[in-house]
Every structure is written in C-alpha cells, then in structure tokens.
C-alpha cells in the first residue's frame, strides 16, 4: 500500500472505525475472556510475501485484536490510574507520524524542539509552577517531554548523582568514584511507586524506602532522621523523591517539610506527581503542591489525566545542566552550528531519538482549552466522591483513605481473604475492571475514574455490580460456613 | 473538540493534508531557514482558556510548524541514517492511539503483548535469526519492541551486568557489589555509536572503545587482547557490543570472530545492527551477520530502514530472564493471574508504560509484504551505488569506504578544511542536507539514501548540487590564494 489514494481511503475508514469504537466503547466487555496464547493461531506463522489488502487488515481488527483488548477508555475500566486519550491528540499524532522527524538536535527539526520548549512553558503556567522551572523566565530552567514518569525519575536521579559526585570529589579528590557511588543514598516514601526503586537499580545506587506516617504521607522529620542516621554512618544522601498522589491510595507527601530538609542538607528533590499533577491546573488543588519551589525537578503525566495520548510525561528542571553533562557524548554527526542557543533535548533523556510529541500538547490545549480541562478534572473528582458516598452508604464496606482526586480505596469490612475473593469475582465477571492494593497488610480495592466518558450513571452501574457480586459472595460464604 | 463528528472531519482533513505533504515533499526546501527562537513569537504566551477551532489549528501548521521542519522524508535529505515512514504505519498508529492501552502486563491488554510476541517471530524469521531467539521455538528466547537502539544497548548491558554479578558472587561470596561493579569492563569498537558509551555512563560501568582495524571493523584478536589484558589486571570483562553497520561509515564488525572470543570468555555479546539490520531481510546480505548464533542479544531498528514509523526498535534475547530479574519490582497492583504464561514486557525495558507498537509492524508487513520490502532495500542500496559512481567519475573527489548499504562516504581530495567549507555551503544552500563524520582525523561527508521517494534522478540532483557548490568554492579559494 504505497499509493496515496489508497492511504487516504484506508486512513479515513480507520478514522470512522476508531470514532465508532470510542463512542460505543461502553457496550464492550471491559475485560477480555481470552487465554494466554489466544492470538498466535489466529494469524499466519510468517509475514506474507505479497501484500494483503487494507480491507482484509481492517476486518482482522475485530477478529484478531479486539477480542484481546482490555478497554482502557471504557467507563467501566477502573484499574490502575487513567491513561489519556482524546480526539485532538489522535489527530496530532497523524501529523507527527507524517513529519516523522527525530528531534535529537535543534537542527534536526527546529519546530520539534521549539514547540516543546514553549508548550512546557504553557503547561508550567497552567500549573502555576515557580518561574525558575520555565524557559520563558530566561534563566537556566526549562521543561522537556519524557516518555514516562519512570524515565523522569531516572533522569533526575542521574542528574542528582552527577551533581553530588562533583561536590564530593571537589571536597575529597582522593576518593574513588566507586566508593562514592557505593555510599550514595536516595530516599522515598515506602508508598512511592515501584519505578523509584527501579531507578535505583538502574542507576546502581541505594534507594531507601522510608516509613510514611499514619496517613501514608512521607513527613519531613522521618526524612531528616534517616539522613542524619546515614550521615553518621558515612553515607552520602543525594536524592529524594516526593510523591504527590501515590499509586496505592493517592496520598500526598508533605512536600514543604521535605523540601526544607532537602534545602538544608543540599539534597536534590524530585517531585513525582505522575497522576495527580494534572489536578494542579485547578487552583483549588494547589495546596497539595505547596513547597514545590523547593524542588529541583518536577514531573507529571499529561498522558494520564490531561487527555494527551501516551507518551507525554512533562518534566521541568531548574538546572538541566547536571543532566545534560551527565549524558553528553557528542559525536561529529550530531554537532551543528546553533548548539547552545536552543536545547538539544537528546541530552535531557535516556534514548537518543525522540518523536514530535509536543504537537499533541499543542492540539489538546488549543482544541479543548484550559477551562474545559479544569472542568474535566473537577468532574472526575466529583464522580469519585459520588462513588465514595455510595460505598459509605453501605455498612458492609469501609472507605480506607480520603478521596481527594479520582480514586476511591475501599474494602469489605473483615479479613483480606474475602476482599481477594470479591475482586476475583468482579474481574472474572468482566463487566467492570478494578485492581487491588495493599498497605501495611490491609488489602483493598481501588476504584479509579479513568474514562472521559465516565458519568454519574457509570458510578451507579459499577457500584451495583460490586454490590450484586458482594451479595452473591456473602451468600455463598454463609452457605459454606 | 470532544465531538466525534468534528473529530472525523478534522482527522480526514489531516489525512488529506499529510498525504499531500508527503507526495509533494520533494518541492520543499529540505532544511529550514529559521533561527533559534523563531517559533515563540508566532504563538500566544499561554494556552487559550476557550478552544480554538480545528480549522485555525490546521492553518497554523503551515504558518508555525512547517517553516521550522527539517523534511526527513524528502529525497533531498541525506543526513544521519533514514528514519522510517509509510502509510500503513501511520494508519496503524491511529488505531494504536485510539485503543490507547498501556501494555505493561499481559492482562492490561492481551492483544498488545501477544501481537508483539508473534510479530517479533515474523520479523526474526524474515532475517533468518537462529531459532534460539524466537518465541515460537518454545525455548526461553523471544523478541520485544524497544523505543530506540540506545535503550536496547542499555537493556542488554543491564542483563549482562546482572548475569556477571551473579557468577562472580557465587565464586567470591565475600566480594562487595561495589567492588565488583567497579571492575566490570565492557567493550565495543572505537567506531561504535555514542549510545554505547552512554549506556556505560548510565549503567555506571566502564566501556572500553577498542581500535578497529584498517577497514574500521572490530576484529576478534583486538578484543581477545583487550580481555586478556584486563583479566591480568583483575578486571571482569562482562559485555561486548558488536556493531553491524556503524554510523560513521557503515562498517561491519567481524561478528564471527568476536562471537568466538565471547563464547570462550563467557562474555555477553550484544549485536547492534540498528540501521543495517533491515538489509538482512535480503538473503544476499546475510553474510554480514555471520556468527549471529554466537550472540546473546540482537537489535535492529525497523523504524530506520524498514518503513515502520518511529519508535520501533526490535530486540531479541536468547535468555530474557537476566533482564527480567534485573528489573523485576512487582507491586500488587501489577500482579495478575496469568503471570508466567506470557511475557510481562514491563520487565524487558527501561520504562514501565508502553504503547501498542506491534500494530505498526503488523500493518506494514501485511500491507507491503516481504517481497516489496526486500525490493525496497535493494533499490536503496543500488541508488547509493549509483551515487558512488557519480562521485568516482570526478577526479577531485574520493570515496573513502566501500558502499555496502545505502550510505556513501566521500570527500574532496585534500585537507579537511576544504571539506568543512563545502559541507557548510551545501547545508547553507539548503537544497540538500548532509552531515559529516570524521575517522582518524579524516573529515568526510556522508550521503545517506533516506527517503522512500528517492529515485535515480535524485542522486543526480544531489550530486549536481554538490558539484556546483564545489566549483563555486574552488573558484573562490583560488581567487583568495
């Protein structure tokens, strides 16, 4: 299919297909019923020598792909956290895929770098980030699009490592690199995402998970005590990740307390607001990011909750030079005359290549507008609160954490086992999809509002499904007893 | 723009726009004339509160974006290596963006994982990779889509590191991790891509660039000597990257020799065939990958030369468990009942999230077919050879490396400075775009055949542009003298 007219026909048929798929997604079973290995027998063992027609490919979507799709954009999908999807972002990607430049240097496509710089300023202003993070302030700071929050955590860790290595080596020129690295310690809450531990594994440094308080927040005093303890042992504290909106229960670490400790101890503070960061476009939520001016780097995922399709993880750094210098290996074929007058984003990230992802941000922000996005966030939070009320109205259940964003954590009163059974039954029935979590040996269910199609009636639907299956389960348990 | 009918109108207008853009790309100036900072004044300082119309966005593409685009798909673009683009891949991404699942576990969308497993088998068979790399062989091996070759190099390095750490710790339970890591040494040719050095920086281990031979290939004896030397010093050789098709001049390391040394010394061998790997779909090129059965991991980028849009970097591992175990941090919310019966690809890569990228492979392989892709590669190689003949026909020039793939390395006979001046003039004129390279103090120009629109007449056009500017330059130099 090299012909442009065939492309136009096929692409337009696909546009109709996906529009209809999304508008009717509510009618599909959210979880597939297939077993592992289902797909291989449905297609040939090798690629065809001569081309199939696009109509054949089109008809295979319902036959081969859809039976194995978990429908993340169904209002019946409540697992993990949302991943974003919107019409403007899909159209932007058509353009991005067609320009198909690799934006590793400014000259490799100036528009790709420059739109990203300005879009991260637009976005930073929407969150009211301190101006030290914005390129338009004329200082060192600026933003970049990473693929995922995991990568942002790793990039910040590597910047913090480079900065600390330099400081320590200036003070102790005789110390060996390997000894310094072996003594570096980073910190996060024991509620932080698994990607923080993983960043430590990848970067070859120790990360300590510190006990969060009774509200699952990391506090300044716990951090300070850990740092003091490590300093006494001759360790070198170098990096702290504060989470705003944990994956387990959407808890917010006490950023201001943590930030003050980091300032005092000269430790790099990275803020991971992957999910909840989108909510800071609403001024009423910004109390939860108080202290952000004390951070060195800040990250959230518009591809989670701000309707920009994956991947688009926004990261800001007050001083990107630590990251740039950590990564800088500059062969001749990547040098160009304008070096230094615009960021060469390849130095800000793990991979070398990068897509023209800022187009998605530009299209979404322009075609939806800030007010719409604010109302979208507010509506999703209010739907979670509606669901919370439904749970609270039933004495058999308990809500186990305050509902601040679009996540409700709840459980059947009683042992973990009954909750495990309930979840298995819910996902087995496949009408709605939830995942569990566990904090301090308490197992619970997470109901995240994930879909841009979610309405009040969906909260009632999901609650009724849970209630029905609970009743079935409790009846059976009673009969067994 | 939340309305589906508006989406359909906008998306179809965009399909028409990009079809026309690509079909007429030859008429655009390949390099933009903008200066750094050009874009910011063209758009507002903040995101709009209320939405713009899609027609406004559409008309801003030519006003704001296109003036700053380097047209990678123009047949006048000869810089770097190609990045792929094709109509089937663009349509596949519309579907991928709409399903918009995050394929971090099997259950998160079984189709996303399973199509990837089978597509990597299809692709591996097209290259005639040894069956130990293929999932369909029923062994441990299998393939995965990474974002970039840089990530594949890093992932393999981390697997090699984990494997070696375990072996060394079993033999020396009293050795400290930090001491072992400080002694690990990886190897590559001094012609290897900068991302290998970078992978060493990221993974916190030493990578030695070894001298390639006079044909810029890494040989077995050079590797063996380096390993012997390091073993005598008490170092721990753990990782070798062999490059098939270097970025500088498309040289091929002697894989078979290197592989035998790696086997003998029990060192992980990773093959980076980022660009040239696509050529192995043609049997006549496979002599260049002789010895691949000795490798532990193999990587090439269909997003470079096989018409699958970025990002799609195909990687195979004979034993993925070393990588999986190095990365495995498994929180409850990511556990599922089918664990173990299908790969959970999040353990195979640096980020946690991942798009449904195998759709692009499926669409491209089905809608173009293997024969078309083989002919495509053959045609691009023959175009490079045509260009080579044009250069050779002019006594003022020399071709400095054999032309095996789609890259011609050439220079004006004489000092580097005159070649630097020539390149500046070529890119300044902006009709065609090339980048330089330098090996052992010899500066030269690289002409890569990059576009799927490239024809014989484009080779003549580009050569005439170079010749015209050479004549201008030589005349001016003579006048100055």
Interface residues (C-beta under 8 A of the other chain):
Chain A: X1 X2 X4 X6 X7 X8 X10 X11 X12 X14 X15 X16 X17 X18 X19 X21 X22 X23 X31 X32 X34 X35 X36 X37 X38 X39 X40 X43 X45 X46 X47 X48 X49 X50 X51 X52 X54 X56 X57 X61 X64 X65 X66 X67 X68 X69 X70 X72 X73 X79 X80 X83 X84 X85 X86 X87 X88 X89 X90 X91 X93 X94 X95 X97 X98 X99 X100 X101 X102 X106 X107 X108 X109 X110 X111 X112 X114 X115 X117 X118 X121 X122 X123 X125 X126 X136 X147 X148 X149 X150 X151 X154 X158 X176 X177 X178 X179 X181 X182 X193 X194 X195 X197 X198 X201 X202 X203 X204 X247 X248 X303 X309 X310 X311 X326 X327 X329 X330 X331 X332 X333 X334 X338 X341 X342 X350 X351 X352 X353 X355 X359 X362 X363 X365 X366 X367 X368 X369 X370 X371 X372 X435 X436 X437 X438 X443 X446 X452
Chain B: X1 X2 X4 X6 X7 X8 X10 X11 X12 X14 X15 X16 X17 X18 X19 X21 X22 X23 X31 X32 X34 X35 X36 X37 X38 X39 X40 X43 X45 X46 X47 X48 X49 X50 X51 X52 X54 X56 X57 X61 X64 X65 X66 X67 X68 X69 X70 X72 X73 X79 X80 X83 X84 X85 X86 X87 X88 X89 X90 X91 X93 X94 X95 X97 X98 X99 X100 X101 X102 X106 X107 X108 X109 X110 X111 X112 X114 X115 X117 X118 X121 X122 X123 X125 X126 X136 X147 X148 X149 X150 X151 X154 X158 X176 X177 X178 X179 X181 X182 X193 X194 X195 X197 X198 X201 X202 X203 X204 X247 X248 X303 X309 X310 X311 X326 X327 X329 X330 X331 X332 X333 X334 X338 X341 X342 X350 X351 X352 X353 X355 X359 X362 X363 X365 X366 X367 X368 X369 X370 X371 X372 X435 X436 X437 X438 X443 X446 X452
